[in-house]
Amino acid sequence: MCGIVGYTGPRESLDILIGGLERLEYRGYDSAGVAIVGEDGRLRVRKDQGKLQALKDLVAKDPVNGNFGIAHTRWATHGAPNQVNAHPHTDQTEHIAIVHNGIIENCDALREALRAKGHTFDTETDTEVLSHLIGEYWDGTLEKAVAAALRLVEGAFGVAVISDLDPGKIVGARKGSPLVVGVGDGEYFVASDVAAILQHTNQVIYLADDEMVVITRRGFRTQTIHEIPVSKEIEEITWELSQVEKGGYDHFMLKEIFEQPRCIQNAIRGRLDDDGWKAHIGGLNLTDEELLRHERVVFLACGTSWHAAMIGEYMIEEYCRIPVEVEYASEFRYRNPVIDSKTLVIVISQSGETADTLAAMREAQRRGATALGICNVVGSTIAREADGGMYIHAGPEIGVASTKAFTSQVATLAVFTLHLARLHGLSDEPARSLIHGLRRIPEQMEKILASEPKVADIARHYYHHDNCLYLGRGYNFPVALEGALKLKEISYVHAEGYPAAEMKHGPIALIDENMPVVFICTKDSAYDKIKSNMQEVRARQGRIIAVATEGDTQIQSLADEVLYVPPTVDALVPLLSVLPLQMLSYHVAVLRGCNVDQPRNLAKSVTVE
Ligand code: F6R
């Protein structure tokens, strides 16, 4: 989604702003721009559609210099992704410039009210309306005008605003769209994502909804949009710069696939107890008695996180024997869900900012449920607003296609399941094998990752196909969904995931020699059944790629290609069986010439409904 960076300090701002935008490229965008107040005291805006290079070419031809400014990468919502609609937008006097993430829901009404006062608009964007509204309230102090305008806004915003009439100052504000303030040495930043400023500082302040910050090179001040002062803690980011760099890999996605063994170590570190075969989790904010009082679990998530939630459902039902439901966050919030104080809601979100997931969590809390968050981004809105939860500790995930966050979510869910299951009376033996299984996952993942050349070879045989079916049963059904999602989002190949036995209820009609079918058929309780599904595909000349358990020689006679994963307990199989599928999607996408890290139309964190 859109990205924001702002800088004020003694240095030349252009390179800092463009550098920050580069770090935000991964979030997905279709145009970019900067607004800088030059040494002559004049506000200048440069913006263009397309990739950042277009903006860099523009500022090379028509430079802008000055030591305070704001910048933006836009992912179009209101109006086409063209130069005119790109941010920053200015007010009617062209003295105020704004960059904005989010959607202003009452922008039509505001536009009409401003038109009645004589304003004319050049763009179709909601952001231009906001810039004019700020201009309308201008009385010499930028934060006053911004606060007055934002009080009239319905919807979501993360904004950064500057004016050449109030020099050296940046006003930032947020509601439903993230904004952090970077505190440097005699210089200050605002950004929608810490990745944009990590190179300069690891000291940050997270704004809450309806809060604003006013920064100058001399310091910062925080208040609400109702102009009530608030004091904020400065927090330290533990992510390192190397984590937001490619580190020798061709793409972030590949780097993140290979980081997974370390991520799993981080997700389970300090959380497993070999003495009592149980888990220790800080941060749930629920006593054992309170946890046990919950009679059912509802997971809320979107996309890949929803797939992880499905695995969580299977785990909790198997080990804790309590009912679990998995809901698409977007559906949940507009139904009339049955939720009460005995429902434990678990919200899964890598970014912690997904608009649908956040809204669904708030709705569940409003109905009396306790909500736990399983997030990656520390300090994200879901992490802060949840009643408790667990971080997955995957480190920054830059590739738009989620890989390491998925496996870290699954590992974290396994830890949580163990904790809850022991409270529900799970015996020592299954608890012990879960712990042993989890501890072995990193080394087993390394082994699978070593088969990357073989996966790349298989990709070369299949990359020209435009369709693909993914089939799995039990714990491997969500893996089939995840494998299909990975392929379609980065290589634009149409892919579907199905429970293998469902194939004969419809998708079997698609099977012929042009339909590769990926079977995730590791040796588990559904193994014999899935072999018959493979026979059914074979009988119709379908081409089969199998993900099977090491040592399974029977599978070779059923499949055209076999990728092996080491054996583990059923509940942990997804942690291994998804790896070959991630690598396969990656190589297919590369062979098809796709932009792996920034697939078309997609955004890393979906902060609009
Ligand atoms: C797929 C992907 C998306 C996200 C989804 C939820 O690779 O990345 O499907 O999983 O947008 O995002 P979070 O987990 O940030 O809430």
Boltz pocket constraint, residues with backbone or C-beta under 6 A from the ligand:
constraints:
  - pocket:
      binder: B
      contacts: [[A, 302], [A, 303], [A, 304], [A, 305], [A, 306], [A, 348], [A, 349], [A, 350], [A, 351], [A, 352], [A, 353], [A, 354], [A, 357], [A, 400], [A, 401], [A, 402], [A, 403], [A, 485], [A, 486], [A, 489], [A, 603], [A, 604], [A, 605], [A, 606]]
      max_distance: 6.0
